[in-house]
Amino acid sequence: MKLYPEETQDTTQSNQGEEKPREFLKGELRWYAVQVASGCEKRVKANLTQRIQTLDVADKIFKIEIPHTPAVRLRKDGSRQHSEEKVFPGYVLVQMRLNWIEEQKKWTIDDEAWQVVKSTPHVINFVGAEQKRRYGRGRGHVKPLPLSPSEVERVFKRAQEQDPMLKVTVAEGDHITVLSGPFKEFEGDVIEVSPERGKLKALLSIFGRDTPVELEFNQVEKHK
């Protein structure tokens, strides 16, 4: 997902094969990416949903989404816990209505709606083009830019079609102790992890030699 589209308008092919800006329709809805504090995506969605109703901007801000894919976490006892994995941690997608600004001859989001989103706790900023300050130093104003329809389709398609991802707590280089099986209480270092198979390989010292041994995830415990 390209979070910084270069244009605010989609393009269509002309008869000469060149791209030209597509005119937005009146009241068209567009998706915007909003950067939020790490781990606060759900909190931002809940707060913003409440603020939309309280501040009466439901006709300007329509949806808040946190695209995610299914995941499976493997517990120490071998059981599997189903969970969700964020597609883009630290970002929330917000669908807003475009308005035509006659004085500036351009489409943009409503100032009131922009302020509602921007002032929501744990929101950092819209994703867009940074406007440099005319005087002094420091960061300028960020002009929100909508995601293109193709980007939005790609994001949600990825979230819907991806197979569940197996999440494990061990990685190559971790020092582990074997909890069960013929190598119980042996220690070693992980050299390979295969989440799709639910197994790993570790070098265990057997008869004074480092020997690669394949183990189940639920057979080992990682040293802290």
Beta strands, then each sheet from edge to edge (+ up, - down):
strand 1: 11-13
strand 2: 19-21
strand 3: 29-36
strand 4: 61-65
strand 5: 68-74
strand 6: 80-86
strand 7: 91-101
strand 8: 106-109
strand 9: 123-126
strand 10: 128-131
strand 11: 141-144
strand 12: 165-167
strand 13: 175-178
strand 14: 187-194
strand 15: 199-206
strand 16: 209-216
strand 17: 220-222
sheet 1: 1+ 2-
sheet 2: 4+ 7- 3+ 9-
sheet 3: 4+ 7- 8+
sheet 4: 6+ 5- 12-
sheet 5: 10+ 11-
sheet 6: 16+ 15- 14+ 13- 17+
end
